[in-house]
Amino acid sequence: DGYFYHMMKQCRFSSKDLQGIEFIDSYYFNQAEYIRFNSTVGKFVGYTEHGVYNAEAWNSDAGILGQERGELERVCKQHAPIYYSA
């Protein structure tokens, strides 16, 4: 009973070429995704009324948006050789 909040960060690899890596940061409430950052799009996209409201606010904050954009380099591309060697 109660409410469920979940956040998931993913690095998606389509090939060994580092240009094909995509960073996705998703936020869920009660098993429904309400907002997502996708490095290919380069901004947050809302899927519910609350998500659209947050996306507008987070996209207008250079600090939040810059941090999300930097995750592709900091996390995904830095760890890609480890994933490919496994």
C-alpha positions in Angstrom: 0.0 0.0 0.0 1.1 3.5 -0.6 3.0 5.2 -3.4 6.0 4.0 -5.3 8.7 6.3 -6.7 11.5 4.9 -8.9 14.3 6.5 -11.0 16.3 4.6 -13.6 19.5 5.7 -15.4 20.6 3.7 -18.5 23.3 3.7 -21.0 22.2 2.1 -24.2 24.7 0.9 -26.7 23.8 0.2 -30.3 27.4 -0.6 -31.4 31.0 -0.3 -30.3 31.1 3.1 -31.9 30.9 5.6 -29.1 28.7 7.8 -31.2 25.9 5.2 -30.8 25.7 5.5 -27.0 22.5 7.0 -25.5 22.0 8.1 -21.9 18.4 7.9 -20.6 17.3 9.1 -17.1 13.7 8.1 -16.4 11.4 8.9 -13.4 8.4 6.8 -12.4 5.6 7.2 -10.0 3.3 4.3 -9.3 4.9 2.3 -12.2 4.1 5.0 -14.8 7.0 6.9 -16.4 6.2 10.6 -16.0 9.4 12.3 -17.2 12.6 11.3 -19.1 15.9 12.8 -20.2 17.3 11.4 -23.4 20.8 12.4 -24.5 19.7 12.1 -28.1 17.0 14.6 -27.6 19.1 16.7 -25.2 16.3 17.7 -22.9 13.6 16.4 -20.5 10.3 15.3 -22.0 7.2 14.9 -19.8 4.6 12.2 -20.3 2.0 13.3 -17.8 0.7 16.7 -16.7 3.1 16.6 -13.7 5.9 15.4 -16.0 5.4 18.2 -18.5 5.4 20.8 -15.7 8.7 19.4 -14.4 10.2 19.1 -17.8 9.6 22.8 -18.5 11.2 23.8 -15.2 14.2 21.4 -15.5 14.8 22.3 -19.1 15.0 26.0 -18.1 17.5 25.3 -15.4 21.0 25.3 -17.0 22.5 23.5 -14.0 20.2 20.6 -14.1 20.2 20.3 -17.9 24.0 20.6 -18.1 24.5 17.9 -15.5 22.2 15.5 -17.4 24.0 16.2 -20.7 27.3 15.5 -19.0 26.3 12.1 -17.8 26.7 10.7 -21.3 30.5 11.5 -21.1 31.0 10.9 -17.4 29.2 7.6 -17.1 28.4 6.0 -20.4 31.4 6.7 -22.6 33.8 6.3 -19.7 32.5 2.8 -18.9 31.9 1.6 -22.4 35.2 -0.3 -22.7 34.3 -2.3 -19.6 30.9 -3.3 -21.0 32.4 -4.3 -24.3 35.1 -6.4 -22.7 32.6 -8.5 -20.7 
